[in-house]
Amino acid sequence: MRNRKINKRLTAILQCTTIFNLPASTGYLKLVIFLVTLFLYPLISHAQDLHFSQWFNSPLTTNPANTGFIPDADYRIGGNYRSQYVNVLSVPYKTFSVFGDAQLFRNKLDNAWMGVGGVILRDAAGSGNLTSTKVYGSLAYHQELGSASLLTAGFNLGWANKSINPSQLKFPDQFNKATGFFDAGIPTSVVFNSTNTNYLDVQVGMNYAYFPTDNLYLNGGFSIQHVNRPRETFFTNSTGFDDRLAARYIGFFNASIKVSDDVILNPMGYYSNQARASEFVAGGNLNYNLSGEGDYQLLGGIYYRSSDAVIPMLGFQVSNFRMTFTYDVTTSSLSTYNNGHGAVEFSLIKNGFFTQLNGSRRQSLCPTFAN
């Protein structure tokens, strides 16, 4: 796609010239080529969309059918923060999100309810200030199937903006052979038609949950992002180039297993594919009861992103507040340059009920420490 080729060019300059400001010796050029090749696969193929290691704590961006899919509450609000490539880039990539969703019409629909919610995301990448801002509204319908399963379908609709500051970038034709450095004073042939682009974005998804007992809960889902294939480019359209966003396909599975009165195990897996770029994450965490009916819980776990990183997780739950922290330990060849120091990610989520009466009402038998 043309958009991908353009982003490759910009990212390469960001990482190899603006940041490192390297002279044109053979050794440095080899390092530049390696960094460009290594960075572009995950940062362009995956990061066309915003990315969280804690995908399970970003429910509305993982699957719009998760809207109102809250086994142990009526509503939830949360936020996520991610910072990556701090040790490699002078201006690291930073991603933020804030979301909220709730269950509606529980008393008006027959063994069913609606989920409504929204999410705001913002991502800033590199010294060229490539910034993405996205705002989505989500709607989902949840239908119980008998007493032990639940089927959900949902969609979200949103507005997206992407902007860039070309004045902070340097391009290949600005390389000064005499000095061995890039010179912003040299004219460039790269011409931006616009530094802002806006588009409408649509996602759809489905979920299924199975909960035969109080001690076992299984859940899986599938979603498609960018169903409408919106255009995203800073340049004039040219024949032969496709500047539409490729559809992104996401599948996930998780389980919750109560293995004792004090331990709940949560294995899970996630797969994403967009324009021949894929990501697979597998692992799990456990909740350890520190007090009474789970008012205080310790959370710990570990995940593995295939061919990329090991991701340990540590968290703490106090009443209806859950805080989790993850750290991406790079296992790919990029570790030669970042010493294994990948992304830092933090999540904070609060679950709640509309009234005290609802505190004893559960629409599915998700394992809990409460009696």
N, C-alpha and C positions, 0 to 999 in steps of 0.2 A: 504494500500500500504506500502511496505517496507520503501520507502523514507519518508513517513509520520511518521512511527514509529520511525525512526532514528532521524528525526528532533524534534519529541516530546522529546526524550531523551536528545538531546543537549540543547534544549530551556529550559527544566526543570532545568538542571544544571546551565545554564546561569543565570536564574532568581532566583533560590533558594539557590545556594551555592556560586558561584563566587561573586554575588552581595550582598546578605544578610549575607553570612558567618555565618549561624545560628547554634547554638548548638542543640544537639539532645534531647531537652526537649519536653514533650508532647505538650505544647502550641505552641512551634515553629514548631513542625512537622505538627500540624493541619494547621498552617498558610501556610507552604510549600505546603501541599496537595491542599489547596484551591487555592493558586496562580497558581500552575501548571495546575489544571483543568480549571481555569477561563481563563488563558492566551492562552492555547493551541488552543481552538476553533477558536478565531478570528485570531490569529497570524500564525497558521499553515494551517488551512483550507483556509482562505482568502489570507494570505500573501505568499502562494506559488507563487502568482502573485503580482506584485506591485499594490499598492492601494492608491487612492486619494479620499478624501471626495468631492473635486471639480471635479468630473468625467466629468462635462460639460466643464471644462477648460483644459481637456486632451483628445481632440477629437480623435486622432489617436490610442490611447490605448483603448478607449471605443469601437470604431468600425472603421475598416479600410475604410468603405464606407464614412466616414466623410472626407476623404482626398479630398481636393478641394471643399468641401461642405461648401461654404462661401457665404451666401446670400448677404452680403453688401461689398465685397472686391474681389480682384483678388488673393491676397496671405495673409498669416499670419505667424507670427513666435511667439513662446512663450516658457515659462519655468514655472516649478512647483517645489515647495519645501515643504516637509512635515517632521515634527519631532514629534515623539510620545513616550509616556511612560517616559518622562523626570523625573517625580516625583516618578517613581517606579524603573526604571533601572538606574544603574550608567553610563551605556553607552546606550543612547536612540537609537531607530530605526530612521534612516534618509533616505529619498527617494528624489531623484532629477530627473527631466526630462527636456529635451530641444527638441522642435519639430518645424517643418516648413512644410507648404504645399502651393500649388499654383494651379491655373486653367490654362490649356493649350488647344490650338486648338479651342478656342471660335469662331474664324472666319472661320474655316475649316470644322466643323462638323455641320450637320443640327439640330438645336435646341438641341445641346448636347456639351459636352466638357469632357476633361480628367482631372483628379486630380492626382498630383504626390507629394510625400512628404516623410518625414523620421522623426524618433524619436530616441533619445538616452536616456536610463534610467539607473539609478544606485541606489542601495539600500544597506545600511550597517546596520546590525542588531547585537547588543549585543557585549560583550567583546570578544567573540570568533571570531569576525570580519567575520561573515557570510555575504558575499558580492555577490550581483548579478549585472551583467552588461549586458545590452541588447541593440542591435542596429537593427532597422528595416527600411526597405524601403517600401513605400506604393504606390499603384496604384488603381485608381477608375474611373469608367465610369458613367457619369451623363446624363440622358436623360429626356428632358421635355416632359410631356404628356399633350398636349393641352396648354392652357394658365394659368392653375391654379394648376398644380401639377408637381412633379419631382420624378423620380425613379433612385436610385443609387445602384451600386454593386461594391465592392472593395475587395482587399486582401492586406496583407502585408507579407513579407518574411524577416526573420532576423536571426541573430546569438546571442546566449545567453551563458554567462559564469557564473558559480557560484563557489565560492571558500570559504575556511574556514581555520582558524588557530587553530589547535587542541591543541597547546601548551598553549593556554589561557583558556582551558576548564578543568573542573574537573568532574569525573564520579563516579557513585554510589560505585564502588569497591575501591575508594580512600578515603572513609570515615574512619576517625580514631576515633574509639569508646572511646579511652583513653582520647583524648582531646575534643571530641565533635565537631570537625571541619573536613573539607575536606583537605587532604594533597596531593599536586601535586607530592611529592616525592615517594608516594606509586605507584608501577606499576599497570597499568590498562590492562584489557583484551580487551578493545576496540581498534581495529586496523583499521585504514583508508587505503583503497586501493589507494586512491588519494585524494589530497586536492583541486583539480580543476576538473570541469566537463564542457564540451562544447557541444552544440547541435544546430541543425537547428530548427527554429520554424515558424509555418505558422498559420495565422488567416484569416478568411473570414467574410464578412458582407454585409447587405443590409439596405438601408434607403428609406423612403418615406416622401415627404413633400407636404402639401396642403396649398395653399395661395389664397383663393377666393377674398380677398380684401386687401387693404393697411393696414387694422387694425387688421388682423388675420393671424397668421402663425402657422401651426401645423406640427409636425415632429416626426417620430418614427423610430426605427431601431432595428435590431437584429444581433448579431455577435457570432461567435464561435472561441475561442482561442485554440491553441495547437491542431489543426486539425490533425497533423501528429503524435500526442502522443509521443513526444521525451522522451528519458530516462534521468533521473536526479538522480544521486546517487554518494556518495563518497566511496561506498563499493563494494566488489566483488559480482557479480550476484549469487543469490541462487535460486534454484528451489522452486516454490511456492510463490515467492514474485514478485509483479508487481511494478517496479520502474519507470514506465512511468508516465508522467504528465497527469492528468485527463483533459479531454476537459472542458473548461469553457464557459458557456452560458451567454450572456449578452443581456438584453433588456432595452430599454429606451424610454421615451416619453417626449417631451417638447412642450410648446406653447408660443407664443408671442402675447400679446393682448394690443393694444393701447387703453387705457381707457379714455385718455384726451390728450390735446396738450402737457402736461408736464409729463405724467406718462405712462410707458409701463410695463405691468405685465407679468412675466415669470414663470408660474407654470411648474413643471417637476417631473419625477419619474424615478427610476433606479432599476433594479433587476439583480442580478448575482448569478449563481449557479455553483459550482464546487465540484465534489466528495461528494455530499450530504451536503455541506456547502453552505449556502445562505446568501445573503445580500439584504436588501430592504431599499432604501432611497427615501423619498418624501418631497416635500416642494416647495419653489419658492423664487424669488427675484423680485425687481422692479427697473426700471431705472427712476430717477427723473431728468428732464431737468433743469439745472441751468443757461444755457446761449444759446441764439440764436437757431441754428438748431442742438443742441446737442453737441456742442464743449466741454462743460463741463457738466458731469453727475455725480450724486450721486447714488450709488448702495447699496441696503440693502436687506437682506432676512433671512430666517431661514429654516432649513431642519431637518429631523428626521431620524436617522438610527435605524431601528426597534430593540428594546431590547438592545440598545447599547449607543446611544448618541443623544443629541440635538446639532445642528450645526448652530450657528448664522454666518451670512456673512456680511461683510462691504467692499465697494469698491468705486473706483473713476475712471472716464474716462475723459481723456484729449485728445481731437482730436481723433487720431486713437490708442491711448494707453489705455489699460484697466488693472487696478490693483485691485485684490480682495484678501481679507483675511478672513479665517474661523478659528473657534476654536471649537474643539469637547468637549462638556461638557458631561462627562460620566454619564449615567443614570443607568447602570447595577450595579451588586454587586461589581464590581471592584472599584466603587467610594468610598468604605470603605477604600481603601488603597491609592488611588491617589487623594482623596478629590475632585473628579469630574473633575480634570485637565487632559484632554485627549490630543489630537493632535493639533498642530499648523500647518497651511497650508497657503502658499502664492502663488499667480499666477500672471504672467505678460504676456500680449498678445498684439501684435501690428498687426493691419490689414492695408493693403495698396493696391494701384493700380499701374499697370505697367506704365500707362501714365495718364495725366490729363483728357484726353477724356473719359477714362474708369470710371472716377468718377461719371458719370451720368448714367452708364449702370448697371442695376440690373437684375439678371437672375430670381429672385423671389421677390414677394412683401412682404418682411419682414418689419414689422412696424418700422418706423424711425421718428426722430424729424425733419429731413430735409424736406423742401418743394419740 
